[in-house]
Amino acid sequence: MRRLIAIVAVVALTACSKTTPADAKTQTSTSPAATPATAAPVPAAPPKPVPAQLPDVVATVNGEVINKAEFEGALQALAGRAGGPMPADQRDRIVRGMLDDLIAFKLLVQEVAARKIAVPDADIDAQIAKVRSQFPSDAQFQQTLAAQKVTLEKLRENARTQLAVEKLLESEVAGKIAVTPAAIEDFYQKNLDKFQQTARVRASHVLITIPQNADAATKEKAKAKAEAVLAEIKGGKDFAAVAKANSQDPGSAASGGDLGFFQQGQMVPAFDEVAFKLNPGEMSGVVESPFGFHIIKVAEKQAARVVPLEEAKPQIEQFLTGQNRQTQAQAFVSTLKAKAKIDIRM
C-alpha cells in the first residue's frame, strides 16, 4: 500500500538517491530475506486495452472525479521514478495499475474524511523537515518545488493527507500483522538458499579522488596527498579520525571511512583484490582505482557460511510483517471498493 501513498507529491519529492561508497559497484539487495521462494506464477489475464486518447474524466469514485490531468500527472511521476518512459508493450498493464491505485487512494482519503482522522501540525512539520533533509540546500529544495509547480502550502496539504492515510491503514492492520516464531522458522527452512553468504570483509578506507580524464600532474598531486595521509596514519594517528578529516568519499567519510561488510566482487577490482588479501588489522599502501587513490584498512573477515536462523530472524520478521501489512491493507481497500460506487470511463 505504500505505492498508493507514493502518488502524493510529498513522497515524490523524497525520491532522492542516497549516496553510496565511491568504490562500490551498482548492486541489488543482499538481504537474505529479500526474495522469498514462490510457486510458479499463474499467467494473469491481459488487461483491457487503454485508448490512445484518454477521456477528460477517467473515473469517478463515489462521485469524486479523477480527471485526465491528475491521472497523467501520476503517470509522469511514475515514469520519473522509473527513470524513463513506460515500455509500449506494458502500457495497458501500467496504466490500468495506476488507475487502480488512484481509485484506492481516493477511497482511503474519503474514509479518512468520514472518520475525521486528524494529524497534528507537529507531525506535518516533521514530515516537511524530512523532505527538506533530502536536499543539499534549502535553495535546491525551493527550486524543486518550483520545477514541480508545488507550493509549500500544497506540500503541507499533501503531507497531511499522506500521514492521515497512513494513520488509517495502521489502525486497520494493527493486531493483524504479528509474525509467529513458527512462521519465521518455516520461512527460513523453506528458503535456505537465500541465506547462503559468500566470504565477506569489513573495511574502512580513505579516498583521495581524481577527476575523470585528469592529466598526469593532477594524478600525481592526488597520489602525493594520499601518501601524505598514509604517512600520518603510520605515524600513529587514528585511522578513523584521519578518514573523517581527509577522505573525499561522501558515503563513508563521516563514519571514519567505514564501508561495513561487503562481498567479493562488490567493489571495483583494484580495491576488491587488496581488501580480500589483507588480514584483520592490516592496512594497505596507496591503492589506485578509477575513483582515485585509496588507503584500505580491514577490520574483520568472514568465511562463506549459511546465515544462522538466530541472526536472520530480525530480517525475516521484518519481511513477513511487511507482507502481512500489505495483505491486510489490500483486504481493507477491497472492503471499501465493495461498498463504493466506481465508474471507470476508459
N, C-alpha and C positions, 0 to 999 in steps of 0.2 A: 504494500500500500504506500510505501514511500514514493513510488513513481507517481501516484496521484498527487501527492503534496508537492512534488517537484514541478508541477505545472505553474505554480505561482512564481512571480518574479523574484521574490526574496531568495528562493532556492537557486534559481538560475544565476543570480549574482554571486553565489558562493561556489560556483563550479570553476574554481581556480586550481591549477595543478600544483601539487606540493613539490617542494624541492627534493631531489634525490641526490645521493652522493655523486660527485662529478665523475667517478671512475666506474659507476655501475652501469651495466647494460640494461636495456628495457627488458622486463620480465613479467610473467604472470604471478599471481599469488602463490606463495609457497606454504600457505596454511594447510596442514594435513587434513583439516576438516572442510576444506574449501569446496570439494566436489564429492557429493555423495554418490554411492552406487545406485543406479536406476535401471529399471527394466527397459527393454527396447520400446521407444515411444510409438504410440499408435498414430498413424498419419492423420492430421487434422483435415477436416473438410475445407476446401478452398473458400476464402472469404468472398462475400458478394462484391462484384466489381464496383469500383468507385468511379463516378462520372468524371470526365476530364475537367468539366466546369462545375465547380461546387455551387449549390444554391446559396442565396443570401442568408437564409436560416437553415443550418444543417440539422438542427434538432431542437426540440423543446423538452424540458424536464419539469413536470408539474406546472406547466405554463411559462416557465422561465426559459428564455431564448439562449441558445448557443449559436452565435452568428458566424458568418464566414470569416470576418476579420479576426475574431477571437480564436477560431479554430486554426486558421492559417498561422497566426502568431505562435500558437502552441507547437505546430509542426516545425516552424522555423527555429524555435528554441530547441526542439529535439534534434534537428539537423546540426545546430551549433554544438550541442553536447557530444554528438556523434562525430563531429569533425568533418562533415561533408554531407552532400545531398543523399536522400534515400535511394537505394537501388531501384531501378524501374520495375524489376520483376518482383519486388517486395512491397510496392506501393499500396496495393489493396490491403495487405495484412497490416502494414504500419499505420495507415490512415484509419482503418477500422479500429485498431487497437487504441489509437489516440482518442478517437471519439468515445469509445467505451470508458476510457479513463476520465475524460472530461465530464461525461454523464455521471459517473460515480462520484467525482469530486463535487459536482453541483448538488447531488443528493446529500453528501456529507455536510456541505455548507448550509443547506436548508435544514438539516437535522440540528446543527449547531444553533441556528436561529430559533428553531422550535423549542429547544431545551434551554434557551437563554444562557448558553455557556459563555462565561466571561474570562478574559485574560488580563491579568494585572499589567499596568503600564510598565512596571519594573521588568517584567518578562519581555515586553516588547523592546525596551531599552537594551536588555542583554542580547537579544537576537540581532538588533541592528549593530551593536558593538561587535558581535561575532562576524557579521558580514564585513564590516569595515576592516577587521583584522586580517582579512584575506588579501587586502591590497597593500602595496608597499608604502602608499602615502594617501592622505585624505584627498589630495588633488586628483589622483588616479581614480579613487572611489567616485568622486563627483563627476569625472569625465565619463566613467562607465554608466552612471545613472543617466547622464545627458545623452549618451550614444543610444541607450535603450529607451529613451524618452520616458523615464520613470522619475517622478519627483520623490523627495524624501518622505513626503506625506503619504504618497502611494505605496512606497516601500513599507512604511509602518503599517498601513492598512493590510497589505499582503501578509506581513509578518503576523499580525493579529489573527488573520484568517487561518494561516498555516498552523499556528500554535493552538488555536481553538479546535481545529480538525484533529490534530494530534491528541489533544486532551480528550476529545470524544472517543476516538479509536482506542486510546489507552483504557478508558473507563469500560469499554465494551469487551476488551480482550483480557483485562486483568483477571487473574484467577483461573484462566483457561489455558495458559501457555506454559505452566510449570513442566519441567522435564525430569523424569524419574531416573534414579541411578541405573535401573534395569534398561531403560531406553538408551542411556549413554553407552552402557557396556554392549548392548546389542548392535548399536551403530558401529562401535569400534571393531567388534568381531567380524562384521559384515564388510568392513572397509579397510582391512589391514593393509592393503596395497597403498592406501592413501597415507599411511603413517611410516612408509619407508623413507628414511632420511640418509642422504649421501654424506660423505665427510664434510665437516664444516670448520671454519676458522672464525674466531672473533679477533678483529684487529682494529687498530687506530692508525690514522695517517696525518701527515702534514702535506698539503698540496700547494705548490707554487705554480700557478698557471702560466701557460704560454698561449698567446693569441693564435688563431688559425692563420696559416701562411706567414708565420713570423720569420724574420730574417735571422741569419746566424748570430748577429750581435745581440738581438733580443733574447734568443735562446740561451746564449752564454750568460747574459745578465741574470736570467731566471735561475739558471743552474748554479751560479755563484751565490745567489740568495739562498737556495736550498742547501748548499754546502755549508753556508754560514749558520743556518738553523740547525743542521746536523751537528756542527761543532758545539753549539750551545748545549744541546741535549747530552752529547758525550762529555761535556764539561760539568755535568751534574744537574742541569736544570730539569724540572719536571716535564715529562713529555706532554701531558695534557695541557699544562699552562702554556707551553711554547706553541702548541697547536692552536689554542684559543687566540693567542696573540698574533700568529703568523699565517695560519692556514687560510687559503683562498677558496676552500670548498665550503660553500654556504650551507650544504646539507649536514656537515659534521663538525665544523669549526667550533660552534658554540658548546658542543658537548665534548670538547677536548680531542676532537678528531675521531671519536668512537664511531665505527661503522656497524657495530653489532655483529651478529653471526652472518656469514654468507657461505654459499656452497661453491664448490669448484666449478669454474666456468661462468660464474655470475658476474665477475668483474672482467675488465679488459685483460687480454692475455699477459701483457708485461707485468701488470700488477698482480694478477692471479698467480702466476708462476712463482714469484718471490714470496708472496704471502703464505703459500702452502709449503714452501721449503723451510721457512723459519719455525723454530720451536717456541713454545710459550716463554715469554720474557725476552726474546731476542728482537733485535731491531735491524733493519736493512740499512744499506748505504742509500745514496740518491738513486732513485729508480725513475727512468723516463717512460712516459706513456703518451698517447695522443693528447692527453689533457694537460700535461706539464711534467713537473718533477715531484716525486713523492718520497717521503720518508715513512716507512711502514714499521709498526711495532705489533707483534702478535701477543695477545693476552691469553688465549685459550684455544685448544683444538679438540674437536670431537670426531671420533671414528664413525663410519657408516653404521647405522643402527635402525631398529624399529622403535619409534617413539612409544614409551610405555603408556598404558592406559591412564595412570595417575597424572602423568604430565599432560596428556591430551585432553583430559576431562574438561577443563575450562573452555577450550575451543569448541569441543563437541557440544557442550551445553549451550554455548552462545549460538552455534549454528542451528541446533534443533529448536531453541527458543525462538529464533528468528523465523524458522519455518512455521512453527505453531502460531506465531503472531500473524504471519501472512495469511495462513489458512483461516484463522478466526476473523481477521479483518475482512477478508473476501466473503466469508459467510454473512457477516453483518451487512455488507453492501448489498449482497443478494437479497436480504430481507427488505432493505429499503427499495430495491428495484421492484420487488414483487408487489409492493403496495403503491408504487408510483405510476404516474401517467407519463409515459415516454413516447415521443413521436419523432422518429428518425426520418429525415427527409432527403436522404441521398442513398 
